[in-house]
Amino acid sequence: MSTQTPSREGQRVPEVSFRVRENNEWKTVTTRDLFAGKTVVVFSLPGAFTPTCSSTHLPRYNELAPAFRANGVDSILCVSVNDTFVMNEWAKDQESDNVTLVPDGNGEFTEGMGQLVDKHDLGFGKRSWRYSMLVKDGVVEKMFIEPNKPGDPFEVSDADTMLAYINPTARKPDQVAIFTREGCQFCAKAKARLTELGYDYVEVPLPHTIRSRVVGAVADARTVPQIFINGQHIGGHEELEAWSRQAA
């Protein structure tokens, strides 16, 4: 069960130094370096490589980073009671280019925030309770602390909740994916058109051994490209052209 203290809204973040490893060299980063004169979103979680942290919490903050930046956020920090080597490896394994992973190895920052909890039953020792916060020039404006329930609740510290607090009408990045195959001229044309339209798409190349089954199951189609935008199946290159004209 969580033992987190009440919210620290209106208070300054604790003065802490973090030992980090960059380019095979030790470096000290302070809370002043991270927060002074900046608008910062922080989310903290129980541990690197753990399921919810890896599958949802970190990736969604990374995905929504452009929307946060467009709404005045200078940086996004992920804090965990892990050492810098673990955090560095986790960063390599994750979609985290837009997030700074902060190793609170001694738990000093987490304890200062009142969020250090005992997870000895899981073999974790002292870890952070899951929470997020908006910090302006070192002062906590808003905190979303997960409810006091057994286990690891994940209900309010997510990226979408934080973005909605900052700006309820914030535009989120489009989610675009395209199924392709090697040497497909129509796939090349479709990708070029998506780029012209300003979409940052994810390409899913399919080998011939599974291509027809995948596009058949997902898109009720037999050929590539097959394009999806924000959950909508657009179709192939010609359908994309027609869709883009209607959307203009």
N, C-alpha and C positions, 0 to 999 in steps of 0.2 A: 504494500500500500504506500502511496506517495506521502511524503512529509514536507512537501514544499511550503514555503512561507507565502504570505500574501504578496500581491503584485507590488513591484517597486516603481510603479508609474510616478513620474515627477522627481525621481531620485537619479543621481549620477551612477553610471556603471562603475564597478570597482576598479581601482588602480592595480593593474596586473601586468606582468611581463610574461610573454610566451616565448619559449625556446623552439625555434623552427629550423629545419634543415633544408637549405636551398642550394642547388648546384654543388652538393657534397661539402657544404660549409655550414657551420652553425651561425645562426643569426637570432638576435633578440628583437621581438616586436612588442610594443607596448600598447595598452588601450588608448593612449593618446595618439599613437600613430594611426590606429584604426578608426577612431571616432572624432577626433578634434576637428571642428569646422565642417563636418560632413553629416549628411542624412543617410543613415545606415539601417538596413533590415538585417536582423539576426534571427536565426533559428537554431535551436539546440536540440540534440537528440541523444539517445542512450549509447549508441556506439556505431562506429564505422562497420560496414559490411553486414549489419543486421538487416533483416528482411524489409520492414516498412521503411527504414531509412534509405535503403538502396533502391527499392522499387518505386517509391512515391515521393517521399519527403524532399530529398535532394534533387532528383531529376525535375520535379515540377518548378522548384525555385529557379533552377537553371533555365528551364524553358521560358518562364515568364520574366526573365531578367530584362529583356528589351522593354517590356511594359512598365516594369519598375523604374527603369532609367528615364523613360518618357514622362514619368510622373514624379520626377525630382529625387529619386533615390540614387545616391552616389555609388554605393557598394552593397553587396549581399554577403554576409558572413555565416558560415556553418560552424558551430562550436560543439565539440564533443570531448569527453574526458578520455582521450586517447593520446598516445605519443605521436610525435611528428612523422615517424617512419610509417606508422599505420595510416595516418591521414594522407600522407603522400601516395601510398600505394592505392588507397581508396579513390583518391582523385584520378589516378590513371585508369582505374576500373570503371569510373562513373562518367555520366554526362555532367561535367562540373566546370566547364571552361569559364562560365560567367559567375562563379561563386568562389569565394576565398575560404578554404578550409582551415580553421583555427584549432591547433592542438592544445587543449587545456589539460595537459598531461597530469598535472598535480591537482587538478580540480579547484584551483584557487578562484578563478573567475566564476565558475558555477556555484561554488560555496558562497562567494560574495553576493551573487544574485539570489541566494536562498533556494537554489534548485538542486542542490546535491542530495541524492537519495541513496539508500542502501539497497542494492540488488544482489545481495549475497546468495539469495535463493536460486539465482540463475548462474552463479559463479562469476558475476561481473564485478563484485565489490562495489565501491562508490561510483555512481554514474550520475549523469544529468537527467532530471525529469524533462519531458518533452515540452518545449514552449517556443514562442516566437515573440519578437518585440521590434518596435520602431524606435530608433534612437536618433536624436537630433543634437549635434554638438556635445555628445557624451551624456545627454539627459534622456531618460526613458520616457517617451510620450505615451506608448501603448504596449501592453503585454497581452498575449493570448496564451494562457497556461492551461494545459490539458487537465480535464477533471480528475478529481481525487478518486480514482477507481483502481482495482487490482489490475496488474498486467501493464500494458503499454498502450493506453488509449491514444488515438490519433483522430481528433475531432475538430480542433480549432486552430492549431498551429501551422496549418497548411498554407501554401503560397496563395491560393485563391482567396482565402479569408483575409490575409494581410493586404493583398492588392485591393480587395473590395473596401477595406477600411480606408486605405489611402485615397482611392478614387473609385466609387461604385460603378462609374461608367467607363472605366479604363478599357481601352481596346487591347485584347489579348492577341498574341501572335497566331497567325493562321497555321493550321495543322494540315500539311500537304504531303501526300505520298504517291509515288508512281512506280508501278510494276513494269519492269523492262526486261529485255534480253540483249545479249551481246550482238552487235552488228545490225541492230534494228534501226532503219532510217526514220521510221515514224516515231520511234522512241526518242531519237535525237531531236527531231523537230518539236515534239511535245515538251521536252526538257528546255529547249531554247525558248519556247513560247511561255512556259512557266516563269523562266527568268525574266523575260520581257515584262510579264505581268507583275513582277516584284515578289514572287513567292520563293521562300526558302524551303525547298522541298527535300524530302528524304527519298532516295532512290532504292528500290528493292529489286536487284537483278535476280532473275530466276533461271536456273539451269533447265535445259530442255526436258530432263527426266521428270520434273515435277511441275513444269510451267502450266500445262493445260489443267491439271487438277487444282492447282492453287487459284488461278484466275476463275476457273469454273465454280469453285466453292465460294470464293469471296465476292466475285463480281458477276457471276452467271454469264461468263464470257469465255472465249477460247483463244483470243489473241492479245498481244500487248502492243502498245502501252495500255495500261488501265490506271486512271488517275482518280484520286480521292481528295476532296478538299473539305475540311471541317466536318467529316463524317458523311459527306455526300459523295456518291459514286458519280463521277462526271463521265467517264468512258474513255475513249481513245483520243487520238490527235484531232480528228474532225469534230468530235463532240466538245472537246476543249475549246476549239475556235468558236463554235456556236454558243457555248456557255459564256465565254468571255465577252462576246458581243451583247448578249442579253444582260450581263452584269454591269456593263459599262454605263 
